[in-house]
Amino acid sequence: MGKVMVIDVAECIGCYLCQLACKDEHVGNDWSPYAKPQPEVGHFWMKLNDMERGGGSFTRVSYVPTLCAHCENAPCMNVCPVNAIYRSDDGAVIIDPEKCNGCAEYGYEPLCQRACPYGAIYFNEELKIAQKCTFCEHLLKSGWKQPRCADVCPTDAIKFGDEDDPEMRKLMEGAEPLHPEVDVKPRVLYRNLPRPYIAGTIIDPAAREVVEGASVTAIDVVSRKEYRTLTDEFGDFWLRGLEWNHKYLVKVEKDGYSPKVLGVLSTEKDVVLERVELYRKA
């Protein structure tokens, strides 16, 4: 029975307490045999990534806490030349600070650091070893129920527990890896990861007013899946929950107005259409 972490991005408010608590726990503290002290600068074993998205009046910020995913199929374990990386009995992937030699004798940066798909492994220049999150293994072994990052989260966005626990199993349903394209079976999963949106404002230039209740539809040009919303009292629309790097045919319709096709829009990033003009039928 192993431990898992489920992070609900929708509940994260960007307070940075998880990142600060990690620093407080590990900087200057030797938690051997699980971890040597974390350097004061340069390492973020728990890192809160903030993403400024959209633009103008449609700007939004998303926060995504990231850390070692403690993968079941851990690339770092697979490449370590001295077998310094092992899995604890609760599933945490640990870099043994005594065995790790930082791959110094090979003349290059640690292989585990290069192999990690999440960029979660750091090199300690002073100690010449690779380091990362340990799930606060030293605390778990002393009776704590969760690592410091989960313990301090004010919104309970970070949940931690046994993978067989009914509550955790329920949270895991619908959760996903940070990078699903990498099949490493991570023990850190996410709910409500940021999805791209298409947003804008519909106006009637002749009447010099916004258009409320207009139907805006985005159709995936490959799957034909449709996303539909209505403009609000400010004429604004938000087509949320789209897929990254897809193309969508977007159109606007409203009784009494000529329908308008906004084109095929791509979601490499969020799309903002500040001003879309809709004209009444003659």
Residue, then its C-alpha position, 0 to 999 in steps of 0.5 A: m500500500g503506497k502513498v499518493m498525492v492529489i492536487d486540485v488546481a481549482e482550489c489553489i489560491g497561489c499563496y506559496l505556503c507549500q513552497l515556503a514550508c518545503k524550504d522551511e523543512h529542508v533548508g539547513n536541515d539534514w534528514s539523513p538517510y533520506a535527504k541532506p540539507q537543501p541549498e538556500v537558493g536554486h532548489f524548489w523541491m515543491k515549486l508553485n508555477d504561476m501561469e498568466r493567461g489570456g490578455g486584456s480584460f480576459t487575463r487570468v492566472s492559474y497556479v500549479p504546484t509541481l514536485c517529484a511525481h514519485c513515479e512507479n516507472a521512474p526514469c531516474m531509477n532506471v538510469c542511475p549508474v550507482n543504484a542510489i535511487y530506491r523506492s521506500d515501502d510507502g512508494a516514495v522515490i528516494i535518492d540516497p544522499e550517501k550513495c549518490n555521487g552526482c555522476a561526477e566521475y562521468g564528467y556530466e550532470p546527473l543522469c537522473q536530472r536529465a532523465c526526469p520528465y518533470g524537471a523535479i531533480y536538482f544538483n547540489e553544487e556544494l555536496k555534489i549530489a542530486q536532490k529532490c522531494t522525498f514526500c517528507e519521508h523523515l516525517l512520515k517515518s516519525g508518525w506524520k500523516q502527510p508532508r509539510c506542503a500538504d499540512v500547511c495548505p489553507t484550502d486543502a488543495i493538496k491531499f495526501g494519503d494511502e492509495d487504498d483509502p476510499e477518500m483518496r480513491k474517490l479523489m483519484e477518479g478523474a485525476e490525471p498526471l501532469h504530463p499524460e504523454v509520459d507513461v511513468k505512472p506517477r503518484v502525484l495526480y492533478r484535478n482541474l488542470p488548466r485548459p485553454y479558453i477562447a474568450g471575447t466580447i460581442i457588440d452591436p456597433a450600430a446600436r453601440e451596445v453589447v449583445e447579451g444572450a448570443s450563442v457562441t460555439a466552438i467545434d473541434v475540427v477533428s473530433r467534431k466535439e462542440y463547446r457552447t456558451l452564451t454571452d453575459e450581460f456585458g457581452d462577454f463569452w468564455l468557451r472553457g475546458l478546451e483541449w490544448n493544441h487543437k483547432y476549433l471552428v468558432k461561430v456566433e449566432k443570435d436571433g435577429y442578427s446575421p450569423k458570423v464565423l470567427g474562423v478556425l482558431s488554434t489553442e496553442k495558448d488561450v485565445v482572446l477576441e476583444r471585440v467581435e461585431l455582430y450586425r442585425k439582419a436587414 
